Amino acid sequence: MKRLILTAALAALAACSQPPSPQRQQQAPTTAVAAASTPSAEGLPAGAYQLDKAHASLIFRVDHLSFSHFTGRLARWDATLQIDPAHPENASLVATIDPRSLESDNPPAGFLGMLRGPEWLNAQQFPQIIFRSTRIQRTGPNTARVVGDLSFHGVTRPATFEATFNGGYVGNIYDRNARIGFSAHGSVKRSDFGMTIGLPPPGTNMGVGDNVEFIIEAEFTGPAWTPPPSQAANSSD
């Protein structure tokens, strides 16, 4: 009986150590290629693309006492992108942000009102932040540097963002417009826009940092999709 159990165990161990079947060996390279592929803009239509606000976020971070990075978000914003995906270097972007929509996690009583108030964002006097691109520089197969003018706090200064194209499609029966997606990040010095309150005295970290980092996730919807005749007939059934 012991010999029978030992034989069965050795057989199971040998089966586990066998090389994968030819079918599995053929499938593995396909998966690896798919994972490493670069998002393609091939076939995407040129035209105006509007921000899909349900699939967009605008986060900012700023140093606090060098102990952490205070993180907040601007909940109300919009953007229009004029682009030919085959020639993204010719694109233009206009984004508008409502500073009154500033939000953060677990704010103390009166905290957000203070940040929106005259000493900080002064959102009542300057209720709109605007970014207008002036130049798009391709930096890789799916990356670009977006250079433009940022108008904030009554001041306009140059600003630069690094953007990554995440992919897109021309449309389908469930989403009848072209769709493209991007991730972007960049930073500005708030003192360049006249916001100097809370800056740490020279040689100390006792305050709120000058550098403000922005992290952006955005999907845009574009020109309407024209289904092939076969799909058009099926969708009308």
C-alpha positions in Angstrom: 0.0 0.0 0.0 2.8 2.4 0.9 4.6 1.6 -2.3 1.4 2.4 -4.3 1.0 5.8 -2.5 4.7 6.6 -3.2 4.4 5.7 -6.9 1.3 7.9 -7.2 3.1 10.8 -5.5 6.1 10.5 -7.8 3.9 10.4 -10.9 2.1 13.6 -9.8 5.4 15.4 -9.1 6.7 14.4 -12.6 3.6 15.7 -14.2 4.0 19.1 -12.5 7.6 19.4 -13.7 6.8 18.6 -17.4 7.4 21.5 -19.9 4.2 23.4 -21.0 2.2 22.0 -23.8 2.9 23.3 -27.4 -0.4 25.2 -27.2 0.7 27.0 -24.0 4.1 27.8 -25.5 2.5 29.5 -28.5 0.1 31.6 -26.4 2.8 33.1 -24.1 4.6 35.3 -26.6 1.2 36.7 -27.9 0.4 37.8 -24.3 3.8 39.4 -23.9 3.5 41.3 -27.1 0.1 42.6 -26.3 1.3 43.9 -22.9 4.2 45.7 -24.4 2.4 47.2 -27.4 2.3 51.0 -27.7 -1.2 52.7 -27.9 -2.0 53.5 -31.5 -3.8 56.5 -32.9 -4.3 54.8 -36.3 -7.7 55.5 -37.8 -8.8 57.9 -35.1 -10.7 60.9 -36.6 -9.5 64.5 -36.5 -11.7 67.2 -35.0 -12.9 68.6 -31.8 -12.7 66.4 -28.7 -14.6 67.4 -25.5 -13.6 66.4 -22.0 -15.7 63.5 -20.6 -16.1 64.9 -17.1 -17.2 61.6 -15.7 -13.8 60.1 -16.6 -11.5 63.0 -15.7 -9.7 64.2 -12.5 -7.5 67.1 -11.6 -5.4 66.6 -8.5 -2.8 68.9 -6.9 -0.1 68.4 -4.3 1.9 70.9 -2.3 4.6 70.4 0.4 3.4 70.9 4.0 6.2 71.5 6.5 8.2 68.9 4.6 6.2 66.3 6.6 3.8 65.4 3.8 2.3 66.7 0.6 -1.2 68.2 1.1 -3.4 66.8 -1.7 -6.5 68.3 -3.0 -8.6 68.3 -6.1 -10.5 70.7 -8.3 -13.8 69.1 -9.0 -15.2 71.4 -11.8 -13.3 71.8 -14.9 -13.6 71.5 -18.7 -11.4 71.2 -21.7 -11.6 71.2 -25.5 -9.0 69.5 -27.6 -8.6 70.2 -31.3 -6.5 67.3 -32.6 -5.6 65.2 -35.6 -4.4 62.1 -33.8 -2.1 61.3 -36.8 -0.4 64.7 -36.2 -0.7 65.5 -32.5 2.0 68.1 -32.7 -0.5 70.4 -34.4 -3.1 70.0 -31.6 -4.5 72.8 -29.4 -6.0 72.6 -26.0 -8.0 75.0 -23.9 -8.9 74.1 -20.3 -10.9 76.1 -17.8 -11.0 75.4 -14.0 -13.3 76.7 -11.3 -11.2 77.4 -8.2 -14.4 77.5 -6.1 -14.6 73.8 -6.6 -11.5 73.1 -4.5 -12.0 69.9 -2.3 -9.9 67.9 0.1 -10.2 64.9 2.4 -11.4 65.5 5.9 -11.1 69.3 5.9 -11.4 71.1 9.3 -14.3 73.5 9.7 -13.7 76.7 7.7 -10.5 75.3 6.0 -11.8 75.1 2.4 -13.4 78.5 2.8 -10.0 79.9 3.9 -8.3 78.4 0.8 -10.9 79.7 -1.5 -10.8 83.2 0.2 -8.8 86.4 -0.6 -5.5 85.3 0.9 -5.1 82.1 -1.1 -7.1 81.4 -4.3 -9.2 84.5 -4.1 -11.8 82.6 -6.1 -14.5 85.2 -5.8 -12.4 87.8 -7.6 -10.7 85.3 -10.0 -13.4 82.6 -10.6 -11.6 81.0 -13.5 -8.2 79.4 -14.1 -7.4 79.0 -17.8 -4.7 77.1 -19.7 -4.2 77.6 -23.4 -1.6 75.5 -25.2 0.8 77.3 -27.5 3.0 74.4 -28.6 2.9 70.6 -28.6 6.3 68.8 -28.7 6.4 65.1 -29.3 8.8 63.4 -26.9 8.2 59.8 -27.8 5.8 57.4 -29.7 3.0 58.2 -27.2 4.3 61.1 -25.2 4.4 64.9 -25.6 5.3 68.1 -23.9 2.4 70.5 -23.8 3.5 74.2 -23.5 1.1 77.0 -22.9 -0.1 80.0 -20.9 -1.7 79.6 -17.5 -3.9 82.4 -16.3 -4.4 82.2 -12.5 -4.9 84.7 -9.7 -5.0 87.6 -12.2 -1.6 86.7 -13.6 -0.6 84.8 -16.8 2.6 82.8 -16.9 4.1 80.0 -19.1 3.4 76.4 -17.9 4.4 73.0 -19.2 2.9 69.6 -18.8 4.2 66.2 -19.7 1.4 64.1 -21.4 1.0 60.4 -22.2 -1.5 59.2 -24.8 -3.1 56.1 -23.3 -5.1 55.0 -26.4 -8.4 55.5 -28.1 -11.0 54.1 -30.4 -13.2 55.4 -33.3 -16.4 54.4 -31.5 -18.7 51.4 -31.3 -22.3 50.4 -30.8 -22.1 51.1 -27.1 -20.1 54.4 -27.3 -21.0 56.2 -30.5 -18.2 58.7 -30.6 -14.5 58.5 -30.9 -12.7 58.4 -27.5 -9.1 59.1 -26.5 -7.4 59.2 -23.1 -4.4 60.9 -21.6 -2.5 61.1 -18.4 -0.5 64.3 -17.6 1.5 66.0 -14.9 3.3 69.3 -14.4 4.1 71.9 -11.8 4.1 75.7 -11.3 5.4 78.0 -8.6 2.5 79.7 -6.9 4.7 82.8 -6.1 4.9 83.4 -9.8 1.2 84.1 -9.7 1.3 86.4 -6.7 0.3 83.8 -4.1 3.0 84.1 -1.4 1.1 83.5 1.8 2.5 80.8 3.9 5.8 80.4 2.1 8.5 79.1 4.4 11.1 81.7 5.6 14.5 81.2 3.9 16.4 78.3 5.4 13.3 76.7 7.0 10.5 74.4 6.1 7.9 76.0 8.4 5.2 76.7 5.9 3.5 75.6 2.6 5.8 75.0 -0.3 6.0 77.2 -3.4 5.9 74.3 -6.0 2.4 73.0 -6.8 2.3 69.7 -8.7 -0.7 68.8 -10.9 -1.7 65.3 -11.8 -4.4 64.9 -14.5 -6.3 62.0 -15.9 -8.6 62.8 -18.8 -10.8 61.1 -21.5 -12.2 63.1 -24.4 -15.0 62.2 -26.8 -14.8 63.2 -30.4 -16.5 62.9 -33.8 -19.4 60.6 -34.1 -18.8 57.0 -35.2 -20.2 55.7 -38.5 -20.9 52.0 -38.1 -20.2 49.6 -41.0 -23.4 48.7 -42.9 -23.7 45.3 -41.3 -23.4 46.7 -37.7 -25.8 49.6 -38.6 -28.4 47.1 -39.7 -28.0 44.9 -36.6 -28.2 47.9 -34.2 -31.5 49.1 -35.8 -33.1 45.7 -35.3 
